[in-house]
Amino acid sequence: MKDIIQMGETFPYSSMKYAEEEELALQEGDFTLTRTDAGLIVKQDKDGYHLHWAAKDVDAFLAILQDVLARIQEPASHEGKRIYLEFIEPEWIARLEQLKFRVVSHFEDYWIKDLSKPYPKGKEEIPVRLAVEADQARLSQITKACADQSRGFHGEDESFVKEWLETEHCWILAAEVEGQVAGATFVSVYGHDREAGTVLWLRELAVSPDFQKRGIGHRLVSASLDWGRAQGAKQSFLAADKLNDNAIRIYQTFGYVTQDPKGQINMALNP
């Protein structure tokens, strides 16, 4: 296991450098595969397999990928299960498509580099408050109702909502309309020691389909930026799928601009 982690740190191409240590830890049913020029950590999830990888080049990556495909597809019970890869190089897409993988999401990073600049306030008559424990079920329901409105987004379980609310420097802002929570943003602040200043991360924006196109998304983004500034944030970051035109239009209204068109490309077999 240590050898693979070292590959992730030293090889020029790797998804492991973006994963937390606990994400890479082996559980029952997980396994690893290594060559001198590539390594894979194969994690089972509810949909199939999530592969964390490191490689010296595309040929090494494809060679070890084909080895692991042969292994996990061999039992008849595993046929048709999703096999998921993150942080694929753009130049590798065509080669992976030959193996019947396809792009399932392509996240681009968007930044506001100076939060001191003015931004739209949205419909301030829409009340926004901090979410509390009693909101967990409704918040999960809203995010799941928005599943697949953006590639790669499938909503959040109540357990994730609970964990987010209990994590330091993480909050959920909830917009209330007609006496109920109609939408929310999941936000966090990080990088308190960064030379460029603390960052507000807008991880997630979800508005119930029953309340969309009423300015709630704009109001939530505005309230999130206000909250971030109150926590000392100097900049703001988010990631959006490049085909999520509706959300990107909202973000651009507030001054978010993409910094790296390459972004994060994720592919899957049997998505």
C-alpha positions as CSV (number, residue, x, y, z in Angstrom):
1,M,0.0,0.0,0.0
2,K,2.8,2.4,0.8
3,D,4.3,1.8,-2.6
4,I,1.1,2.8,-4.3
5,I,0.8,5.9,-2.2
6,Q,4.4,6.9,-3.1
7,M,3.5,6.4,-6.8
8,G,0.6,8.8,-6.3
9,E,3.0,11.4,-4.9
10,T,5.8,11.0,-7.4
11,F,4.3,9.8,-10.8
12,P,3.4,12.7,-13.2
13,Y,-0.2,11.5,-13.6
14,S,-2.3,10.6,-10.6
15,S,-5.8,10.9,-9.1
16,M,-4.4,10.0,-5.6
17,K,-2.9,13.4,-5.0
18,Y,-6.5,14.8,-4.7
19,A,-7.8,12.1,-2.4
20,E,-7.9,12.2,1.4
21,E,-6.0,9.4,3.3
22,E,-9.2,7.8,4.6
23,E,-10.5,7.6,1.0
24,L,-7.6,5.4,0.0
25,A,-7.7,3.1,3.0
26,L,-8.6,-0.5,2.1
27,Q,-11.9,-2.0,3.3
28,E,-13.3,-5.5,2.9
29,G,-13.5,-6.3,-0.8
30,D,-11.0,-3.6,-1.9
31,F,-7.7,-4.5,-3.4
32,T,-4.6,-3.0,-5.1
33,L,-2.7,-3.7,-8.3
34,T,0.8,-2.5,-9.1
35,R,3.4,-2.5,-11.9
36,T,6.7,-0.7,-12.0
37,D,5.1,2.1,-13.9
38,A,1.6,2.3,-12.5
39,G,-0.6,1.5,-9.5
40,L,-4.3,1.2,-8.8
41,I,-6.4,1.2,-5.6
42,V,-9.7,-0.5,-6.4
43,K,-12.5,0.6,-4.0
44,Q,-16.0,-0.9,-4.0
45,D,-19.0,1.4,-3.6
46,K,-22.7,1.0,-3.9
47,D,-22.6,1.4,-7.7
48,G,-19.6,-0.7,-8.5
49,Y,-15.9,0.3,-8.3
50,H,-14.0,3.5,-7.8
51,L,-10.4,3.3,-9.1
52,H,-7.7,5.6,-7.7
53,W,-4.7,5.5,-9.9
54,A,-1.1,6.7,-10.6
55,A,0.9,6.2,-13.8
56,K,4.1,7.3,-15.5
57,D,2.3,7.7,-18.9
58,V,-0.9,6.8,-20.7
59,D,0.3,3.4,-21.9
60,A,1.2,2.4,-18.4
61,F,-2.2,3.5,-17.2
62,L,-4.1,1.7,-19.9
63,A,-2.1,-1.5,-19.4
64,I,-2.8,-1.7,-15.6
65,L,-6.4,-0.6,-16.2
66,Q,-7.0,-3.5,-18.6
67,D,-5.4,-5.9,-16.0
68,V,-7.9,-4.7,-13.4
69,L,-10.8,-4.8,-15.8
70,A,-10.1,-8.4,-16.5
71,R,-10.0,-9.2,-12.8
72,I,-13.1,-7.4,-11.6
73,Q,-15.3,-8.3,-14.6
74,E,-14.5,-12.0,-14.4
75,P,-17.2,-13.0,-11.9
76,A,-20.6,-13.0,-13.7
77,S,-22.0,-11.1,-10.7
78,H,-19.7,-8.2,-11.5
79,E,-20.7,-7.7,-15.1
80,G,-22.3,-4.4,-15.9
81,K,-21.2,-2.7,-12.6
82,R,-19.9,0.9,-12.9
83,I,-16.2,1.4,-13.0
84,Y,-15.4,5.0,-12.2
85,L,-12.2,7.0,-12.9
86,E,-11.4,10.6,-11.8
87,F,-8.9,13.3,-13.0
88,I,-8.4,11.9,-16.5
89,E,-6.0,13.7,-18.8
90,P,-7.9,15.3,-21.8
91,E,-5.5,13.6,-24.3
92,W,-6.4,10.2,-22.8
93,I,-10.2,10.4,-23.5
94,A,-10.1,8.9,-26.9
95,R,-8.0,5.9,-25.8
96,L,-10.4,5.3,-22.9
97,E,-13.4,5.6,-25.2
98,Q,-12.0,2.7,-27.2
99,L,-12.5,0.7,-24.0
100,K,-16.1,1.9,-23.8
101,F,-15.5,4.4,-21.0
102,R,-17.3,7.7,-21.4
103,V,-17.1,11.2,-19.9
104,V,-19.7,11.5,-17.1
105,S,-18.6,14.9,-15.7
106,H,-16.1,17.6,-16.5
107,F,-15.7,20.1,-13.6
108,E,-14.1,23.4,-14.1
109,D,-12.8,25.6,-11.3
110,Y,-14.3,29.1,-10.9
111,W,-12.9,31.8,-8.7
112,I,-13.7,35.2,-7.4
113,K,-10.2,36.5,-6.6
114,D,-11.4,39.6,-4.7
115,L,-14.4,39.3,-2.5
116,S,-14.2,43.0,-1.5
117,K,-15.6,44.0,-4.9
118,P,-19.4,44.6,-5.0
119,Y,-21.7,41.8,-6.3
120,P,-25.5,41.5,-6.9
121,K,-27.6,41.0,-3.8
122,G,-30.4,39.0,-5.3
123,K,-33.9,39.1,-3.9
124,E,-33.2,40.2,-0.4
125,E,-36.8,39.6,0.5
126,I,-36.2,35.9,0.4
127,P,-35.0,35.0,3.9
128,V,-31.8,32.9,4.3
129,R,-30.7,31.4,7.5
130,L,-28.2,28.8,8.8
131,A,-29.6,25.3,8.6
132,V,-29.9,23.2,11.7
133,E,-30.2,19.6,12.6
134,A,-34.0,19.6,12.1
135,D,-33.5,20.5,8.5
136,Q,-31.4,17.5,7.6
137,A,-34.2,15.4,6.0
138,R,-35.5,18.3,3.9
139,L,-32.0,19.3,2.7
140,S,-31.3,15.8,1.6
141,Q,-34.6,15.6,-0.2
142,I,-33.9,18.9,-2.0
143,T,-30.5,17.8,-3.2
144,K,-31.8,14.4,-4.4
145,A,-34.6,16.1,-6.3
146,C,-31.9,18.0,-8.2
147,A,-30.0,14.8,-9.0
148,D,-28.8,14.6,-12.6
149,Q,-29.7,18.3,-13.3
150,S,-25.9,18.5,-13.5
151,R,-23.6,15.6,-14.6
152,G,-21.9,14.0,-11.7
153,F,-24.4,15.2,-9.1
154,H,-26.6,12.6,-7.4
155,G,-27.8,14.4,-4.3
156,E,-26.8,13.9,-0.7
157,D,-27.8,11.4,1.9
158,E,-29.0,12.6,5.4
159,S,-25.7,11.2,6.8
160,F,-23.7,13.6,4.6
161,V,-25.8,16.6,5.5
162,K,-25.4,15.7,9.2
163,E,-21.6,15.3,8.8
164,W,-21.3,18.6,7.0
165,L,-23.3,20.5,9.7
166,E,-21.1,19.0,12.4
167,T,-17.7,19.8,10.6
168,E,-15.7,22.8,11.7
169,H,-15.8,25.7,9.3
170,C,-18.7,24.2,7.3
171,W,-22.2,25.5,7.1
172,I,-25.4,25.1,5.1
173,L,-27.4,28.2,4.3
174,A,-31.1,27.6,3.7
175,A,-33.6,29.8,1.8
176,E,-37.2,29.7,3.1
177,V,-40.2,30.3,0.8
178,E,-43.8,29.7,1.7
179,G,-42.9,28.4,5.1
180,Q,-40.5,25.7,4.0
181,V,-36.8,25.3,3.0
182,A,-36.7,25.8,-0.8
183,G,-33.0,25.7,-1.5
184,A,-29.6,25.6,0.1
185,T,-25.9,26.1,-0.4
186,F,-23.2,24.0,1.3
187,V,-20.3,26.3,2.1
188,S,-17.0,26.1,3.9
189,V,-14.0,28.3,4.5
190,Y,-10.4,27.1,4.3
191,G,-6.8,28.3,3.8
192,H,-6.7,30.6,6.9
193,D,-2.9,30.7,6.5
194,R,-2.9,31.4,2.7
195,E,-0.9,34.4,1.6
196,A,-3.7,35.3,-0.7
197,G,-6.3,35.0,2.1
198,T,-9.0,32.7,3.4
199,V,-11.2,31.1,0.7
200,L,-15.0,30.6,0.8
201,W,-15.8,27.2,-0.9
202,L,-19.2,27.1,-2.4
203,R,-19.5,23.3,-2.6
204,E,-23.0,22.9,-3.6
205,L,-26.1,24.9,-4.7
206,A,-29.5,23.1,-4.8
207,V,-33.0,24.6,-5.3
208,S,-36.0,22.3,-5.1
209,P,-37.5,21.9,-8.6
210,D,-40.8,23.2,-7.3
211,F,-39.2,26.6,-6.5
212,Q,-36.7,27.0,-9.4
213,K,-36.7,30.1,-11.7
214,R,-37.8,32.3,-8.8
215,G,-34.4,33.9,-8.0
216,I,-33.7,31.6,-5.1
217,G,-30.4,30.4,-6.5
218,H,-29.2,34.0,-7.0
219,R,-30.2,34.9,-3.4
220,L,-28.4,31.9,-2.0
221,V,-25.2,32.7,-3.8
222,S,-25.3,36.3,-2.6
223,A,-26.0,35.2,1.0
224,S,-23.2,32.7,0.8
225,L,-20.7,35.4,-0.3
226,D,-22.0,37.6,2.5
227,W,-21.4,34.8,4.9
228,G,-18.0,34.1,3.6
229,R,-16.9,37.7,3.9
230,A,-18.2,37.7,7.5
231,Q,-15.9,34.8,8.2
232,G,-12.9,36.7,6.8
233,A,-12.8,35.1,3.3
234,K,-11.0,37.2,0.7
235,Q,-11.6,34.9,-2.2
236,S,-14.2,32.3,-3.3
237,F,-14.0,29.0,-5.2
238,L,-16.4,26.6,-6.7
239,A,-16.4,23.8,-9.3
240,A,-19.1,23.4,-11.9
241,D,-19.7,20.9,-14.7
242,K,-18.9,22.6,-18.0
243,L,-22.4,21.6,-19.4
244,N,-24.3,23.0,-16.4
245,D,-25.1,26.2,-18.2
246,N,-27.9,27.4,-15.9
247,A,-25.6,27.3,-12.8
248,I,-22.6,28.8,-14.6
249,R,-24.7,31.8,-15.7
250,I,-25.6,32.4,-12.1
251,Y,-22.0,32.1,-10.9
252,Q,-20.7,34.4,-13.7
253,T,-23.3,37.0,-12.6
254,F,-21.4,37.3,-9.3
255,G,-18.0,37.5,-10.9
256,Y,-16.8,33.9,-10.9
257,V,-14.4,33.2,-13.7
258,T,-12.8,29.9,-14.8
259,Q,-9.1,29.6,-14.1
260,D,-8.3,26.3,-15.7
261,P,-10.3,25.0,-18.6
262,K,-8.7,21.6,-18.2
263,G,-10.6,21.1,-15.0
264,Q,-11.4,17.6,-13.6
265,I,-12.5,15.0,-16.2
266,N,-14.3,11.9,-14.8
267,M,-15.1,8.9,-16.9
268,A,-16.9,5.6,-16.3
269,L,-17.6,2.2,-17.8
270,N,-21.3,1.2,-17.4
271,P,-22.2,4.6,-15.9
